[in-house]
Amino acid sequence: MDSNRQGDFTLPGEAGYEQLTLSLAKTWGADVIRDSDGTKLSDEIVKAGYGIYSTICIIRQHNAFAQAHPESQQQVFLCSDPVVAAGETTVISPLDGYFTEQFEINASAEAMAYWQVYDRTVNQEVPRNKWKYQNGQVTVTDCVPWHEYTVSFLCWRIWEEINMYNHTTNHWTSEHLRQLDPRHPGAWAYMCGWLEDWCRQNPDTTVVRFTSLFYNFVWIFGDDMRCRSRFTDWASYDFTVSPAALKAFEAEYGYALTAEDFINRRNLQATHMPPTPAKRDYMAFIQKFVAEKARELVDIVHRYGKKAYVFYDDSWVGMEPYGPYFSSIGFDGLIKCIFSGFECRLCAGVPIETHEIRLHPYLFPVGLGGLPTFSEGGAPEKDALQYWRNARRALLRAKIDRIGLGGYLHLTEGFPAFVDTITRIAGEFRRIKALHEAGGPSVLPCRVAVLHTWGSLRSWTLSGHFHETYMHPLIHINEALSGLPVEVKFISFADAENGALKDVDVVINAGRAGDAWSGGEAWRSEKLIEALTEFVYRGGAFIGVNEPSALPGYHTCFRMAHMLGIDLDTGVRVCHGKWQYDVETLPGVFLCHEALGRKDRLFLTDGKAKVLSDANGVPQMTVNQFGKGLGIYMSDFAFSPESARMLLDLLVLAAKIQNAPYLSGDPRVEAAYYPRSQTLLVINNADEAVSTSVQLKGRRLDVSLQPMETKEFSILEGE
Amino acid sequence: MDSNRQGDFTLPGEAGYEQLTLSLAKTWGADVIRDSDGTKLSDEIVKAGYGIYSTICIIRQHNAFAQAHPESQQQVFLCSDPVVAAGETTVISPLDGYFTEQFEINASAEAMAYWQVYDRTVNQEVPRNKWKYQNGQVTVTDCVPWHEYTVSFLCWRIWEEINMYNHTTNHWTSEHLRQLDPRHPGAWAYMCGWLEDWCRQNPDTTVVRFTSLFYNFVWIFGDDMRCRSRFTDWASYDFTVSPAALKAFEAEYGYALTAEDFINRRNLQATHMPPTPAKRDYMAFIQKFVAEKARELVDIVHRYGKKAYVFYDDSWVGMEPYGPYFSSIGFDGLIKCIFSGFECRLCAGVPIETHEIRLHPYLFPVGLGGLPTFSEGGAPEKDALQYWRNARRALLRAKIDRIGLGGYLHLTEGFPAFVDTITRIAGEFRRIKALHEAGGPSVLPCRVAVLHTWGSLRSWTLSGHFHETYMHPLIHINEALSGLPVEVKFISFADAENGALKDVDVVINAGRAGDAWSGGEAWRSEKLIEALTEFVYRGGAFIGVNEPSALPGYHTCFRMAHMLGIDLDTGVRVCHGKWQYDVETLPGVFLCHEALGRKDRLFLTDGKAKVLSDANGVPQMTVNQFGKGLGIYMSDFAFSPESARMLLDLLVLAAKIQNAPYLSGDPRVEAAYYPRSQTLLVINNADEAVSTSVQLKGRRLDVSLQPMETKEFSILEGE
């Protein structure tokens, strides 16, 4: 087998297109054929000698059971829109504005016990004897006129959300699929039995690909097309709730959760915000439950001699691969659909046997954003190459075992450029993987810790894909880091307080005031301040982006202002004079001004920080000496090949690395050296040809690359 | 006397330039001649038959006394720069970084009792037995390593700040003037005696012009020219402090203030931020003291048959003309130096006999911003016309009694265009005043209340001139309002809670989250929310600008979001879907998109508000029906003739006025109708000729105006 031409590739097959399936399997060098949501494999495909992945969504394929046992369906807390009391009685229709094909009020006695009416003007619950529910309406009495009232209530979720999305996006007309809650004993027994039967009936399947487990990420639809998606969070736990779960939680944790623990002043609890202590407990509770149940399913699959892979998207909630229970489930492989480099690193870093990435575009007529891909006006080969540009940088740094595609294979007909592009990508992937297998790439002596609320639990990711989280500077930082030759780990504030900084050269904190990535209340800890201050004073570096370490109530807005030399005026310093400065450069640091923000209200604290970039007379990037270390500030960070290089240069500066090897002369070109293979891999991230040179140990290597080219050089490096 | 050619004009005379003085007095129609800081009047001028203003700065002209009695000088609390403890002992030089020609440490036992050392990392005072002061340094022991420490300390102020400013700006070399604290009994007796002598020795003086009273606005200089002005606030009380004042306060209020009440986490307490309750008490305490002492001075002046005018700038602190004690002082006139329309209204609204504005530019070689005026490269006639453009709109609406100039008259030689411009301005001023004297202008039935922390105390002004406060949207709103034909008052949150809304049609709240203009903590009051909600529900209007009614801790960021239909995401709603919208227009509302901001994170709450302007896909201006009233939002507001017209149109909309008269077809042209005189005054704010029409009752009047022209029309309007 020519390892550059064959293997490690999962092809979506399609019954009715047997010839196309087997032909593309050969072209792309597939060793595995899979089905997809909406496609089936025929006997001709299944018996062709390939490994077979079969996708299973364990909670979704059982409408008959769900209809017979509606109490086994999944639920959610919702909050009504607020209503202003114009008098002493206020009538609220809780479900108004929500998509009634997704939600159905649960007014059972068991559920009603969890309903709450709130006076939102004063943030207080209204006593139960002041309101009653009847015929879809809550009537609140003894209102304070002109206050706002809401109803928090439990709903059944009567349409599985991925099915709902595909229906509403692709105009499907098939039956709405419902979803079962594994916490319901009858439903659970049913699902386990169903899986046993399925395994028995599908002897050719080599891998059961769970898509995914039980609880979908949160996706709350509204009834108005002008605001169809009322709330979407890839990592929130709202869809795991039920009276049964709440009772089990109370029994285990000794205290009860209320609707308000979920509704949180109508905001819900987004992953991007620091969790309440109760949310942390609840997450741990759900994670343990999900792992226990998943282990039972995996055991069934293993009993039938099949492998169990899990697709890390869709109904994945509670299954965090960097969480404490993931390994206990016993999955054999993790499949991550990726658009970006950080997602490759996310997948590569999970302790599991097989790491597979599913490339984009998905073989669908339109993409996630609604633009054409495999339809008139689409250019799927360009999409594929763009995502490959993002992924390739990351794949240079960490090994991925397999790649694959998903969707309707027949849609590739008429897109031969796409077929060629995938052929090329598959070849490059195999070349990179082979280098990793011989021995990993050279890494600079720079250990980076990304510091935020979630720590390692949310390694690399924030909550969802890049295009869903682009407004958070940290995803841009993570994306840049995913392709840099440095060690990266993700630590929580508790980790930083408890010794994690001793193995670290540079700490990065990137977020907006009060969010989970900046940290909010975590910065009240004096232990944290002390640990980081000593860390930098003794020679470490702290890189702050946007509103790092911001917390109200102290003499600075940024709690790290003393090391950054720059701070943000929340208004209290509007009468304070601003330091004049010159904009400087630093030798060896490439400046990508476009990556920075245009924040006003930033000011130098003592005029000592060097200003490397500014906008409208306000410093946007500074470097400040603090003790033996550095405080580095960027007002924002937008990922690009150029800004990634700026970040790398800052890391090299921060870690005090002299003559860092394998950096190229052009920020758009990156290089990785694999010492065991004596191979230098150079990639061009630009859409144009680039000629530059790469620093080796003691000499420079001139390189010329075609647009997007990946080039290999045999290089024997001395010590 | 031709009232358009003569009178109501104060000319700065200058000894040595007698002919120029008397000639310009005739040209400009002066009836009064004054001296200025740095100029004297000669006998020839004083005896020429004009009224004579003599400027007196009562606290500043007594260096011999100050040197003999250094304990009678004024003081201030300062806070050292923070020092990070790298070990258990930390040494801090408190005065480091401050301008030592302005400050001298007060280490007397009486003063030391007020010093404080703070651990700023945890916001706690360090016990006194852990630190000591010696030879300009404080040594703190038992520090927590890596915490930040500061010293708050008392200083003597050894250079009167206006004199310091003139010295450092204009390179004066004369002796530094010191300033006395009227709270010091010996100093006070001395100042009163001195004033008696002065009055006796200056029989020709008809008006003693106090410049101003005792305590200068806060102006703290640093020793580094890169940040010369460490803090400037035109309305802060820091310069009123002394151990004597603190003891008197404690005796009167029953509780003691500490250094931290002033230092406030190193931020001091800017007027732009809501005051602490202690600051409110302290301000009242100082205001009463200042009024009592000022009354004594005015009595002396009156005893000598002279009038007492006060210049409302410089050492004016505690003398708020809209405060409770101002009338008790007994001043006969108030002189306000003005750049803007709001300053004219500020002056015009004070209950006092004579309202005088001092026009700009000041007859100095350079202006406040350091650019040339009466020197090479200057064009003082352009400056004068620009300030007149601002003032004229306001003068149409409210009567000012006198205008004047200040500075070195001889500098006008060589600037004949300036002389002509002032002649023209004086003529226009007299024309407008004459109309007011016959009877005020027509006003639309729209009563506007500007709602903020300070209420009427800070009517029209924020804290200082426009160019010092331009970053606050409210000053732009006030400037726009100053020339609009509506009733305007300034109310506090307490006023709004206690019935002030019953005489109001439109409430405006304009500020940034947490500042004094938005209101911060005031918005916790449910009484306030109820009053405003009912007000709008019943037909009123609420105009919110930038971050109106913002307060953390509730289900919305803007506490008025329910009536505005728009809110600001502080991060908690990043996963919530955003309403799609169309950008609409409203009949009769001129849209000045340039005046608005480019705020991100704004979102429609329920999709019902009309979006009138947006930027980057984010609504920037909305109008929302709430009950019978309107909630109107603008993300920012930058003053221009055009934006003033937008505001007027919004007020007309909000007050439900049909066919509002005297509005012009061009936003740059404004009109005022004086029914008693049957005169329509039309002004062109543009630098180009404009032809347009003005709506009268039942017909339109075509008008053509030259650049900046003021034009009068005789118009008889029926009912």
Interface residues (C-beta under 8 A of the other chain):
Chain A: D81 P82 V84 A86 G97 R120 T121 V122 N123 V144 P145 W146 H147 E148 T150 V218 G222 D224 R226 C227 R228 S229 R230 F231 T232 D233 S236 N264 R265 R266 N267 L268 A270 T271 H272 M273 S463 M471 H472 R512 A513 G514 D515 E526 I529 E530 T533 E534 Y537 G553 Y554 H555 H562 T570 G571 V572 R573 V574 C575 H576 G577 K578 W579 Q580 Y581 D606 G607 G627
Chain B: D81 P82 V84 A86 G97 R120 T121 V122 N123 V144 P145 W146 H147 E148 T150 V218 G222 D224 R226 C227 R228 S229 R230 F231 T232 D233 S236 N264 R265 R266 N267 L268 A270 T271 H272 M273 S463 M471 H472 R512 A513 G514 D515 E526 I529 E530 T533 E534 Y537 G553 Y554 H555 H562 T570 G571 V572 R573 V574 C575 H576 G577 K578 W579 Q580 Y581 D606 G607 G627
